[in-house]
């Protein structure tokens, strides 16, 4: 499961301090020719990565060809040793026009050894879905209207996918590319600020909705494999108040979910302050427990936040503040298991991502910006007792390329206790020109070299 962070005021302030220096260092220094719209000819943007369930990975990426005003989308398979299996570029799976961003590409491994790739033409609100087998042969392709973001899809657990249409409906495509069911109206009626979807492990999905009305609400809905709402109350409101800044969801391993969100502290009248809250819903939609304010969970400016489940059904909760990344472990019954909040200090961290390691711990990624020419991507592995594998403030650098695009990267579990990373890089801090991937083992070893694998090493 891939996860995506949000910008924070803290990082914005730091970024502004670099503007004067950046302008002087980056003006006219790109090795790519610019088109009239300021885009980079040949830029290889916004990759996504997923395990292939055979020790390797599937990676999708976008190549911008501004002469024809076309984006091309390629799908590549990488074996456990880091070798490309589908030629220099991979399999060409589609094209679209326009300047597409970070939410438009997604790849999921299916249950038959192949992959399902999705990309969005968000200028026309069309998502294209491509299914390939383990040899890279395209089995079928389908265009779906009314979709802006390929991040709004989830595996159905049976080699198909479930996706959200027009922020209000649901559809499932089976392994043969057939539309299984259609729910034109399933979400809450109020305007939607954000959506998240995860598979429920039995052919359906959980959907988290963040409202954007004056009274912001966080809802959770479950859709089963037949397209029905098994919960009698349908959408469950877990929060309603003046502000819900962020919210995330993950499966708890027993058919239910953990939900986290930040909410405005009603007692903080002079300085707006947010609280971190956590809730567990059972398979039947009942509230099992709720923690409305984690210890020391006051956040003056909430940043990235994540929740993952370990093998024992515990929730590992992470949230960013000015110190770095805080963490807490909560038992299936709602007990706080770590004394105080653990802090992984990355003072120069701009964005974070977290996945479970499959061994009761987690793997944390952080993009750091210590200077315009020193932008790195690092990983930290923590065990079930919160102990870090690497020195707390360092982690391990995933590449010796210090030109990582610091606002964005993705991470996925590799299925063997490690993690897969994908990121963009550029000499210019405002753009992405190259795309790379890396795999880290459960022991913290870089498996694909000190630099990772450049998906576009043909593009020099």
C-alpha positions, 0 to 999 in steps of 0.5 A: 500500500502506497501512502502520500504526505501533506505539506506543512507550514513548518516545511513551507517556512524552511522552503522560503528561506531557500528561495533566494539561493535556489533562484541563483543556483537553478536558473537555467541549469536544467540539462533538459530543454524547456517547452513553452509551458515550462515542462521538461522534455524527456522528464521521467516523473512520479513513479509508483512501485509494488511487490510482484510477490516473487521477490521483485517489483513492478514499477510504473512511470511517466515520460513527458514528450513536450514536442508532441505534448504527450505523456507516455506511461511505461510499466517495468518489472524488476527481479530480486537482483535488480535486473529489468525484465521487460527491456530498456524502458518496459512495456508502453501501456498508454499516452495522455496529453497535458501536465500530469501530477503525482496522483495519476499513476498507480500499480498493484500486483494482482493475485495471478503473478501479473499487475494492474496499472492505472493512470489518469488523464486528469485534464479529461477525468479519464482513468485508464486501466491496463492488466499485464501478465507476469511476462509483460503481455497486455491482457486487457485495457479499459478507459473509465470516465469520471475519475481524476486520481489513480490513487482512488483504487484498491485491490479486490483481493481476486486480481481485480480492482475497486475504484471511486467514481466522481467522488460518489460512486463505486465500481469493481473490475474483475480479473477479466476486465468486466464491470462487476457492479455499480453504485452511483451513490454510496458516499455521504451527501456533503462536499468531499475534501479528500478520499482514501480507499483500502481493500477489506481482504474479502472482495470489498473495500473500506472508504474514508471520506473527509468532508469540507463543509463548515462542520468537517466530518470524517466518515468510514464506509464499507462495501462488500464484494457484491457492492452492498453496504454490510453495515446497517448504519452505512457511513459511520461518522467517527468525527464531526467538528470545526476542523479535520485536517488529515485522516488515514485508515488501515485494515486491522487484520481481523476484518475491521480498521484503524482510523486516525485523524487530527481535530481542533482542540476546543480548549486552545482558544489563543493558539489553534492546536490540533489533537491526534485521535485514533479509533478502531472499528470492528468488522461489523462497524462497531467502535471497539475503542477510541483514543481522542488525544494521545499523550503529548499529542498536541500538534501546533501544525500537523504534518504527515501522519500514518497508521499501520497494523502489525502481526499481532493486531496492534496499531502503530501510529505516526505523526510529524511535528517540529521534532521529527516523527512521533510514534505510539503503539496501541493494543487491539484493546486500545491500551497504549503500549509504548511509555510516552511517545517515541520520537525519531528525530529528523529535523530536516525531514520534509515528507514522510512515509511509513509501512509495516515491516511484517514483523511487528515493526515498521519501516519509515522513509523521510526525504531530507533537505539540508541544502539545495544541493543536499536532498536525500532520501533515508530509511529507518527500521524500528522493531516492535519495541520502538528501537531503531536499527540505525542511529536515530537521527541518521537512518540509511541513505537509499541513494548516493544521489543528493538531488531527490525531489524532497516533497514526494516519494512512495514506499511499499512493503516488499512482502519479505520484511523489507520495503520498496521505494520510488522517488523522483530527482532533479538538479532543479528542486522545483521539478522531477526529471528522473525516476529511481527505485530502491529495495531495502531488506529487513536487516537494512541492506540496500539490495539494488546498489548504493544508488538504487535503479534509475528507471530512465538510465536510457535518458541521458 
